[in-house]
Amino acid sequence: MKLIMAYIRPEAFEPIREDLLAAGFPSLSIDEVKGSGRQRGMTERYRGSQLTINLRPKLKLECVVESEQVSLVTETILRHARTGDVGDGKIFVLPVEQAIRVRTGESGQEVLQAHESEEVPA
Amino acid sequence: MRPSFLRALVLAVLALVALPAVAVAQDKPSLTQTVVELNTAWVMVAAILVMFMQAGFAFLEIGFSRAKNAGAGVAKILTNFSIAAIAYWAVGFALAFGGSGLIAGTEGFFLDVSSDPTKAASQIPLLETYTIAPSALLFFQFVFCAVSLAIVWGTTLERIKYSAYIIYAIIFAAVIYPVLSHWIFGGGWLQVNFGMQDFAGSTVVHLIGATGALAALLLLGPRRGKFGPDGRPRAIPGHSMPLVGLGVLILWLGWFGFNPGSTLGAADGRFAEVALVTNLAAAAGVIGAVLTIYALQRTIDIGMAGNGAIAGLVGITAPSGYVEFWAAPIIGLVAGVIVVVGVLAIDKKLDDPVGALSAHGLAGIWGTLACGLFTSPRLAELNAVGDPGLFYSGSFGQLGAQALGVAAAFLVVFSVSFAVFYVIKKTIGLRVTAEQEDAGLDIVEHGMYGYPEQFIPLPEMGAASSGPLARPSLGATGSPATAATSRSTTSRTGEVPA
């Protein structure tokens, strides 16, 4: 199992989410983060004084999948998150030792599986 | 419709029809009485509009503060307005209008007089000229005092101690403001001996407030982080430009009570002219400020546009009853330019979060001097104060009187205010500690946040901390824990709660 941790532009999230859902990966978390990389900051002008903002808003997307499905997910992210400009973000892939579903206590790879559609509450 | 309701309706209509007959049956009111009633009605409407300016100051200051100090602004406005209300009635009004001494009045403490102006005129000489109910005069003058006091705190946001307000508010509303307003509004030496013109208080209300603000700021120092290690000013953006905009517009509305109400009467319709003059200057103030800030830094600063409106309004406050329509946009435009240049210059050395020193101080000085330039002969005569301005008379006489008034008001208010704030600083302290300033006045001084959701993590708020909701579908077969273990290896069918 691998944890895919992607830092992307916030506006790239919706198409990624749609494609991952269609491909059977409904489980993910996001976090609104601020960070800096090669992208330059913004300048706020306020009543004659300036404030340089180097930390830009990004979206952190986390998703744990079976090891052989990592490339499918990363390709989906790359497809939508890449604009070709500085500031598109980065993807990290980390090993995961264990996965436990809280509701049932079951563990292992089956935790990562999607529910059958009729099981998902409306 | 129920019959009883119908009966009541018919009775009510009949009563309305009969009302004029009843009025005629009583003593016919004299024309003098009607004029008093008309004047009183207008002055009360104007006073209520000016009272609403407290909401304008609240939103303006809260919008220019950071979110961690948003609630403190509410407490401050409520406290100051309330202290001023009692202090001005008890002491202030008597010093301001209770007699025609050169320095201060002496009668009318804890005012309790007949509502007939001619009877009250022995205590309050102003009522010989302006025929309104004494209570209306007191209320109208009090809300002016409260506006002036609200201006004082503009420079002190986000770091002053709550207890410091209370002491200064009492002294300001009971003594400082009343004595100064006596000099210029109430028949004191500046008005009588020098003919200083200040129709609604560019100096009396705005410059005095800003002068108190300067004294407080000099003893208080800048907010932490305002000036970088290199000594250069840094932006500390206020948390809500929409609130700033709301505050500016409420103040603008309130000003239609402030200046037109200073006619202290409605009978000659002059108040409508004053309202138009006021609006022209405010509009020109916005335009002047926006053009200036755009020329200087190529952005249309939202706060500066608001400051422009306020500066235009402050600038026209003194001349509003003395100048013709054509002068108003010029006075407002100049005020709009002054406020932007003033904010940029002052910001290099002093930390004035809302720009009170420029919008009320510099624009107040400009407005007062503008009388010396633009006052028209007919209006100088109508108000029976001073002479026409330089552009009509070719004489610097009136301008000199205006300058003297500005200097006298500034020097006296600054010395007294500085002394009061100095004593507060040396005794109970003027400023919260650095740690408290970082945490924000809301939590430190008031024990609560203005915007709790921004500071208290959601899982630690309210119902969220009392455990997950019980699930009826699981509860029916036993506790959730045992249900989960017993099902860990079974099929997942049916586990999803409906």
Chai-1 contact restraints between the chains, C-beta under 6 A:
chainA,res_idxA,chainB,res_idxB,connection_type,confidence,min_distance_angstrom,max_distance_angstrom,comment,restraint_id
A,R45,B,Q297,contact,1.0,0.0,6.0,A-B,restraint_1
A,R45,B,T299,contact,1.0,0.0,6.0,A-B,restraint_2
A,Y46,B,A235,contact,1.0,0.0,6.0,A-B,restraint_3
A,Y46,B,P237,contact,1.0,0.0,6.0,A-B,restraint_4
A,R47,B,G303,contact,1.0,0.0,6.0,A-B,restraint_5
A,R47,B,V343,contact,1.0,0.0,6.0,A-B,restraint_6
A,G48,B,L344,contact,1.0,0.0,6.0,A-B,restraint_7
A,G48,B,D347,contact,1.0,0.0,6.0,A-B,restraint_8
A,S49,B,P233,contact,1.0,0.0,6.0,A-B,restraint_9
A,S49,B,R234,contact,1.0,0.0,6.0,A-B,restraint_10
A,S49,B,A235,contact,1.0,0.0,6.0,A-B,restraint_11
A,L51,B,A235,contact,1.0,0.0,6.0,A-B,restraint_12
A,T104,B,A484,contact,1.0,0.0,6.0,A-B,restraint_13
A,T104,B,R487,contact,1.0,0.0,6.0,A-B,restraint_14
A,T104,B,S488,contact,1.0,0.0,6.0,A-B,restraint_15
A,G105,B,A484,contact,1.0,0.0,6.0,A-B,restraint_16
A,G105,B,S488,contact,1.0,0.0,6.0,A-B,restraint_17
A,E106,B,S488,contact,1.0,0.0,6.0,A-B,restraint_18
A,E119,B,V496,contact,1.0,0.0,6.0,A-B,restraint_19
A,P121,B,V496,contact,1.0,0.0,6.0,A-B,restraint_20
